[in-house]
Amino acid sequence: MDLHRLAVGIFRNAISFASERARFRNFRELSKA
């Protein structure tokens, strides 16, 4: 069990999830305009 690698994986997943949500929000704002 490599705890550091596991933490890095979770961190990257959180970042990609946040960026996907931000992109989706921007897309909705653009389609509304």
N, C-alpha and C positions, 0 to 999 in steps of 0.2 A: 504494500500500500504506500504510494507516494503521495503524501498529503499535499505537498507543494504543487505537484502537477494537477491534483484534483481541484485545489483552490483556483489555480490559473484557469482551468477548464470552466469552472462555475462562473468565474469573473468574466471570461470571454462570452459565455452564453448570456449573461446579464446585459453586457454591453450590446451585443447583437440584437437582443430582444428589445432593448430601449431604442436602438436606432431604427428598428423595423417599425416600432410604434410611432416614432417621430415622423418617419417617412409616410406612414399611413395617414397620420393627422394632417400633414402638409398636403397630401393628395386630396383629402376630403375638403380642405380649405380651398384648394385650387378649383375643384369641381363645383364648389358652391358659388364661386365668383363668376 
